[in-house]
């Protein structure tokens, strides 16, 4: 694993994409992202018990063959691999300051807490959240820009 690898904070769009809620192309792109993440030695970081993890377990209820294959890949190569998946207990994170807390939906606050703990990029599809993060100089990327660039960079 490369020591300069920085964790990436991903919100629930990954599971919406992988469950094909956002179309077949997004599903394929999201899975290609996971393959690249694994091969590049990058990591996903989240808060234990977060919405991100809950959406993964919701996907585990799907019984179609493609979903089952995605779940096996994610569990075997990322979730159960401490070099690929970092979970932090929310108690280990600081509370959000009064200047940002009211601007962030309660469901998304775990992302910001994790950011302040690890100082790594948040990737989201939430335009309002992206605006607030940029306003507070929090490293963030729009999923629709980040994913194609990430995949292209790996596949060079």
Secondary structure, 3 states (H helix, E strand, C coil): CCCCCCEEEECCHHHHHHCCCCCHHHHHHHHHHHHHHHHHCCEEEEECCCHHHHHHHHHCCCCCHHHHHHHHHHHHHHHCCCCCEEEECHHHCCCCCHHHHCCCCHHHHHHHHHHHHHCCCEEECCHHHHHHHHHCCCCEEEHHHHHHHHHHHHCC
